Amino acid sequence: MTPKSEHLVDLIFDKFKNYKRKKIFLERKNFHKFILSLLKED
């Protein structure tokens, strides 16, 4: 993952973690894996 995309994933992760309406349980490592699986080309 490029540093720019890594930074973008971190920003999205932080937004999810600070979302107040619903409690969201995320781990940064799992979130990164999920994003990578979405970006992965088959």
Protein Blocks (a to p, Z undefined) as FASTA:
>chain_A
ZZklmmmmmmmmmmmmmpmkbccdddfklmmmmmmmmmpcZZ
